[in-house]
Amino acid sequence: LAEATMLLKVFLLAILATLVRSDCLSENDVSGIFNKNSKLNLYMGQQNFTVALLDAINKATPNENVFFSPYSTYHALLLAYFGAKNQTETALRDTLKLRWAESKFDVMQAYRIEVHERARRAQNSSVEFTSADKLYFAPKVEVKECMKDLFHDELETLDFEKDPEAARASINQWVEDVTKGNIKDILIPGSLSAQTTVVLANAAYFKGSWASKFDAEKTQKEIFYSSAEKQTFVDMMSKKGYFNHALNEHLGAHVLEIPYEGDGTEISCIILLPPFTPNGLDTVLEKLTPESLQRALDDGTSREVDLKLPKFSFEKKYELVPILERMGVGDLFQSTSNLAGFSESHKIQLDDAVHKAKIDVDESGSTAAAATVLFSFRSSRPLDPLQFHCNHPFLFLIYDHRSRAVLFAGIYRGPDN
C-alpha cells in the first residue's frame, strides 16, 4: 500500500510539473494544487451525464433496444473539453457536469488519476475492461507543445489530406484492436475527407463471466412480452441462487445485482425490472438519478431468487450530434466552435460524432464493446424464492462499484426485428 501511495504521489507530481511549465489548459493552471476531491467530483459528473444521456437516447429511439457506453462517450467529450475555449468550453463544462472544477487543471488531474487507476486495476482483475482515448490530428495542424506533452499517449498524426481512406482504415483498426474485434468499421467510407483536421476517439471493451454461471441445459424457449400487442419467443436462461435484491418504490422497479466472477463485487450487472405496464420503463428513467440508484443498491439484501434472463446479442450505432446538441453541448459541432486550446494557428472543427456498441449476454457472462410476472410494490408476503423473471422490457447497467461509474447501459425490449 505504501508503494502504491508513493507511485501515486510521483504520478501526480509529474502531472503538476507538466502543467506548471506553462498555462496550457487555462490561464490559472499555474495556481493548480492537488485537490483530493477532484476524482470523486469527476465520478459524480460522469454519473449525472450517464443518466442524462440514457434518457436522451431512449427518447430518440423509444421503441428500440438501447445499448451504449456512457463512459466512452464521456471520455471522448472530455478530450474535446480540454481543447475548448470560450463559449464552447462553457457549454461542455455544463454538459459534462464539471462546474465543481475551479480550473481545467482540476479536471485533468482527476482524468489522469482515473486512467492510471483503471490501468492498474486491469492488471489484477479477472474482469476485462479497457478504455482508450485517441486524438488524431492532420500534419498541418500545429498542436501546442504543451498539449503534446499532456496527451503524448493519446496523440497521433494522420494524413487525412493525402489519403483520407487510409486514415479511416487506421482509425477503424485501432478501434477494432481495443475492442478485441467486436466493433468493426465504426467509420464508413466517405466519413473522412481531405479537409478533416481532427478526430477524437474513445474505444471501450468489457468481458466478464458470471460469478455463478447459468446452466446451458436449462435454457429454453419462452415468451418475451415486448408489449401487450407484441410477443416473441426468446432463449430464456434460468437459475436459482442468492442475489442482492431490492424492491424500490421510488424507482418503481425491482433491482437485482448479478456479480461477475473475481474482482470482488466491484463490477456487476444491475437489472431494473419495472412492472409490465405501457409506461413502466419511462417511470424508471424519469426517477433514475445517481443517488436513487445508489440508494436502491444500498437497500438491497441477499435473498434467494428464481432468476430468468434472456440470452441476447445486438449491436447499435448512434449518430450522436443531434442527441448531444439536445443535451446542451452548444456549438461543438458547428463552424463557430472554439477548439483553440489544441492549436492557435489552425482552425479545428468537429463535424460529426458516432457511437457504436455491441452486447452479448449468455450463460457464461457478458461481453460488451452492451406467462408474464405482474407484481405489487406492497406485497404483504413476498414469494420465497422471489421470482425475478425478465420476460418484459428492462433496463440493465454494467456498473463499477468502486468509481460508481456506469461502464455500459442498455434497454432490452425483445429480439431486434
Backbone hydrogen bonds, N-H to C=O, Kabsch-Sander energy under -0.5 kcal/mol:
donor,donor_aa,acceptor,acceptor_aa,energy
5,T,1,L,-2.5
6,M,2,A,-2.4
7,L,3,E,-2.6
8,L,4,A,-2.1
9,K,5,T,-2.1
10,V,6,M,-2.5
11,F,7,L,-2.4
12,L,8,L,-2.4
13,L,9,K,-2.3
14,A,10,V,-1.9
15,I,11,F,-1.7
16,L,12,L,-2.6
17,A,13,L,-2.6
18,T,14,A,-1.7
19,L,15,I,-2.2
20,V,16,L,-2.8
21,R,17,A,-1.1
22,S,19,L,-0.9
24,C,22,S,-2.3
29,D,26,S,-1.5
31,S,28,N,-1.1
32,G,29,D,-2.3
36,K,34,F,-0.7
38,S,35,N,-1.8
41,N,37,N,-2.5
42,L,38,S,-2.3
43,Y,39,K,-2.3
44,M,40,L,-2.2
45,G,41,N,-2.2
46,Q,42,L,-2.4
47,Q,43,Y,-2.1
48,N,44,M,-2.3
49,F,45,G,-2.3
50,T,46,Q,-2.5
51,V,47,Q,-1.9
52,A,48,N,-1.8
53,L,49,F,-2.7
54,L,50,T,-2.6
55,D,51,V,-2.0
56,A,52,A,-2.1
57,I,53,L,-2.8
58,N,54,L,-2.3
59,K,55,D,-2.0
60,A,56,A,-1.6
61,T,57,I,-1.7
64,E,61,T,-1.4
66,V,411,I,-2.5
68,F,409,A,-2.2
71,Y,406,V,-0.6
71,Y,407,L,-0.6
73,T,69,S,-2.3
74,Y,70,P,-2.6
75,H,71,Y,-2.1
76,A,72,S,-2.0
77,L,73,T,-2.1
78,L,74,Y,-2.0
79,L,75,H,-1.7
80,A,76,A,-1.3
81,Y,77,L,-2.3
82,F,78,L,-1.9
83,G,79,L,-0.8
83,G,80,A,-0.8
84,A,80,A,-0.7
84,A,81,Y,-1.0
85,K,338,N,-2.3
88,T,85,K,-1.3
89,E,85,K,-1.2
90,T,86,N,-2.1
91,A,87,Q,-2.1
92,L,88,T,-2.0
93,R,89,E,-2.6
94,D,90,T,-1.8
95,T,91,A,-2.4
96,L,92,L,-2.8
97,K,94,D,-1.1
98,L,93,R,-3.1
101,A,98,L,-1.8
106,D,103,S,-0.7
107,V,103,S,-1.0
108,M,104,K,-3.2
109,Q,105,F,-2.7
110,A,106,D,-2.0
111,Y,107,V,-2.7
112,R,108,M,-2.7
113,I,109,Q,-2.0
114,E,110,A,-2.4
115,V,111,Y,-2.4
116,H,112,R,-2.4
117,E,113,I,-2.9
118,R,114,E,-2.6
119,A,115,V,-1.9
120,R,116,H,-2.1
121,R,117,E,-2.5
122,A,118,R,-2.0
123,Q,119,A,-0.9
123,Q,120,R,-0.6
124,N,120,R,-0.5
124,N,121,R,-1.3
125,S,122,A,-0.8
128,E,126,S,-0.5
128,E,207,K,-2.6
129,F,127,V,-0.6
130,T,205,Y,-2.6
132,A,203,A,-2.6
134,K,201,A,-2.8
135,L,154,E,-2.9
136,Y,134,K,-0.5
136,Y,199,V,-3.0
137,F,135,L,-0.6
137,F,156,E,-2.5
138,A,197,T,-2.3
141,V,138,A,-1.7
142,E,140,K,-0.6
143,V,141,V,-1.5
144,K,342,F,-2.7
148,K,144,K,-1.9
149,D,145,E,-2.0
150,L,146,C,-2.2
151,F,147,M,-2.4
152,H,149,D,-0.9
155,L,151,F,-2.6
156,E,135,L,-2.8
158,L,137,F,-2.3
160,F,158,L,-1.6
163,D,159,D,-1.8
167,A,163,D,-2.0
168,R,164,P,-2.3
169,A,165,E,-2.3
170,S,166,A,-2.0
171,I,167,A,-2.2
172,N,168,R,-2.6
173,Q,169,A,-2.1
174,W,170,S,-1.9
175,V,171,I,-2.3
176,E,172,N,-2.4
177,D,173,Q,-2.5
178,V,174,W,-2.5
179,T,175,V,-2.2
180,K,177,D,-1.4
181,G,176,E,-3.4
182,N,179,T,-1.6
184,K,182,N,-0.6
188,I,186,I,-0.6
191,S,188,I,-2.0
196,T,193,S,-1.5
199,V,136,Y,-2.2
201,A,134,K,-2.7
203,A,132,A,-2.3
204,A,369,A,-0.6
205,Y,130,T,-2.7
206,F,368,A,-3.2
207,K,128,E,-2.4
208,G,366,S,-2.8
210,W,364,S,-2.8
211,A,259,P,-2.3
214,F,363,E,-2.1
215,D,238,S,-0.6
216,A,214,F,-0.7
218,K,215,D,-1.8
219,T,216,A,-1.1
220,Q,236,M,-1.8
222,E,234,V,-2.3
224,F,232,T,-3.6
225,Y,391,N,-3.2
226,S,224,F,-1.1
226,S,230,K,-1.1
227,S,230,K,-1.9
232,T,224,F,-2.3
234,V,222,E,-2.8
236,M,220,Q,-2.9
236,M,234,V,-0.9
237,M,235,D,-0.6
237,M,309,L,-2.6
239,K,307,L,-2.1
241,G,305,V,-1.8
243,F,241,G,-0.5
243,F,303,R,-2.2
244,N,257,E,-0.7
245,H,243,F,-0.6
245,H,301,T,-2.4
246,A,255,V,-2.4
248,N,246,A,-0.7
248,N,253,A,-2.3
249,E,247,L,-0.7
252,G,248,N,-1.5
253,A,248,N,-1.8
254,H,273,L,-2.6
255,V,246,A,-3.2
256,L,271,I,-2.4
257,E,244,N,-2.1
258,I,256,L,-0.5
258,I,269,C,-3.2
260,Y,267,I,-1.5
261,E,209,S,-4.5
266,E,263,D,-2.2
268,S,399,Y,-2.1
269,C,258,I,-2.8
270,I,268,S,-0.6
270,I,397,L,-3.0
271,I,256,L,-2.9
271,I,269,C,-0.5
272,L,395,L,-3.0
273,L,254,H,-2.8
273,L,271,I,-0.6
277,T,275,P,-2.0
280,G,277,T,-1.6
283,T,279,N,-2.2
284,V,280,G,-1.5
285,L,281,L,-2.5
286,E,282,D,-2.3
287,K,283,T,-1.4
288,L,284,V,-1.1
293,L,289,T,-2.4
294,Q,290,P,-2.1
295,R,291,E,-2.4
296,A,292,S,-1.9
297,L,293,L,-2.1
298,D,294,Q,-2.7
299,D,295,R,-2.2
300,G,296,A,-0.5
300,G,297,L,-0.8
301,T,245,H,-2.5
303,R,243,F,-2.1
305,V,241,G,-3.2
306,D,386,L,-3.6
307,L,239,K,-2.6
307,L,305,V,-0.9
308,K,388,F,-2.2
309,L,237,M,-2.0
311,K,235,D,-3.0
312,F,310,P,-0.6
312,F,361,V,-1.2
314,F,359,I,-1.8
316,K,357,A,-3.0
318,Y,355,H,-3.3
320,L,318,Y,-0.9
320,L,353,A,-2.5
321,V,353,A,-0.7
323,I,319,E,-0.5
324,L,320,L,-3.5
325,E,321,V,-2.6
326,R,322,P,-1.6
327,M,323,I,-1.0
328,G,324,L,-0.6
328,G,325,E,-0.8
329,V,324,L,-1.6
332,L,329,V,-1.0
334,Q,331,D,-2.4
337,S,334,Q,-1.7
339,L,337,S,-0.6
341,G,83,G,-2.3
342,F,83,G,-0.6
342,F,339,L,-1.8
343,S,339,L,-0.8
348,I,346,H,-0.5
350,L,332,L,-0.7
355,H,318,Y,-2.2
357,A,316,K,-2.7
359,I,314,F,-2.4
360,D,367,T,-2.9
361,V,312,F,-3.1
362,D,365,G,-2.5
366,S,208,G,-2.4
367,T,360,D,-2.6
368,A,206,F,-2.9
369,A,358,K,-2.7
374,L,372,T,-0.7
386,L,304,E,-1.9
388,F,306,D,-2.6
388,F,386,L,-0.7
390,C,308,K,-2.8
390,C,388,F,-0.7
391,N,389,H,-2.0
394,F,412,Y,-1.6
395,L,272,L,-2.2
396,F,410,G,-2.8
397,L,270,I,-2.4
398,I,408,F,-2.5
399,Y,268,S,-2.9
399,Y,397,L,-0.7
400,D,405,A,-2.9
401,H,266,E,-4.3
401,H,399,Y,-0.7
404,R,400,D,-1.5
405,A,400,D,-1.1
407,L,398,I,-2.2
407,L,405,A,-0.9
408,F,398,I,-1.2
409,A,68,F,-2.7
410,G,396,F,-2.5
411,I,66,V,-2.0
412,Y,394,F,-2.4
413,R,411,I,-0.6
413,R,414,G,-0.5
